[in-house]
Structure formats: structure tokens, C-alpha cells
Amino acid sequence: MQTTYTGLRGYIEAERQMYAQHSVFGDLKGFSFTYADILEWFLENAEEFTGNNLDLVEEVRGSMPFKPEIKQCYHNSMTYQNGFRGNADIDYAEGWATSVIPLNHAWNVVNDRVADTTWALIREKESNDDYIGVRIPASFIGRVISHSSPYREAWCAGPFLYDYIAVQLMNEGEYERYFQRNAEEE
């Protein structure tokens, strides 16, 4: 039976099914969850957005003393989250976004609207780009940024998505081991 997938949600569901059938990447030995489980949790909890609000992007940019850089979506979005209006009105989100092809991406959400300071650098007008992602709390990022994980090096600006979801799926006792596994190599 062949299934047709459409949109970002369909793209991720196809990826989830592929990884559920074939353990080729991302499955961590000795943990209670798989990469397919991470994608399943994502699909159950992700929010979908359409469009990048350029007026909102300008408001966000105006609140910070630095300029965003292309290909630095994790850093750009994380920094704005930490500086905009004292964290009160802006969220950091990670997931996939597309204008042509699906890409792992990070952006900000303000009042349930996308403020993508990275992609705004290459856009001259409002876009109809699609976004699907999970809001990741600043407290989580602050707690794990100094630790390497199977999906991210310590002090790297992202991605945090896989770590965030893995923590949601872990059994008791797996947290320390998950963030410790690379500590011995550092």
C-alpha cells in the first residue's frame, strides 16, 4: 500500500515511517526511545504556522543590538528570545520550514505569529512559507546548552529540538546518561 504525503506534516510522517521500519540513523543504543519515537512525539505536539510577519521581524530586530546572519537561524532565534522585552512576549521554536523544500529551522513566535529574522534577510515581502515546530522553553536551553548530547555539541546554538523531545520521552535514569555520554569524550 502506497501512501501519499503532502505538506510539512506529511514529509515528517514519511520520514517517521521510514525510520520506524529501518534503523539506519538516530537510534541510540540502550535508550527506551528511537528516532521514529522522536518524530512521532513531534507530530503529536507540533504547531503549524504559515507566513513570516515582516513588520513583527522589524520590531524584534529593533529590540536587539546585533544583526541576524543568514544560515544562523538557531543563534539568531535563541538570542532574540533572550533579549526581546525581557523574554515575556517571544518564544523560540524549532522544527521544519519550507518555501521550496523542507529544512530544519529555528524561528521566533510572537503572539502566535512567526517572526523569522533569518529568512527575512532574503525576503523582500511577506512570505507564505510553512512552518511546523515546537516551542522550546528558555529554561530548557539554559539547562542543557553546556552539555553535549547525541544530537548537539556543548555550547552550540542548536538544534535543541531532538534533545527537548528526547527528554520528554526518557525513562527515569536516562537523563544523566543521555547528557553524560559525550562528557567523557570532551
Sequence and secondary structure as in RCSB ss.txt:
>XXXX:A:sequence
MQTTYTGLRGYIEAERQMYAQHSVFGDLKGFSFTYADILEWFLENAEEFTGNNLDLVEEVRGSMPFKPEIKQCYH
NSMTYQNGFRGNADIDYAEGWATSVIPLNHAWNVVNDRVADTTWALIREKESNDDYIGVRIPASFIGRVISHSSP
YREAWCAGPFLYDYIAVQLMNEGEYERYFQRNAEEE
>XXXX:A:secstr
      HHHHHHHHHHHHHHH   SS  TT S  HHHHHHHHHHH EEEEEE HHHHHHHHHTSSS   TT HHH
HHHHHHHHGGGGSSEEEEEEEEESSSEEEEEEEEETTEEE TTGGGG SS EEEEEEEEE  HHHHHHHTTS BT
TB TT     HHHHHHHHH  TTHHHHHHHTTTTT 
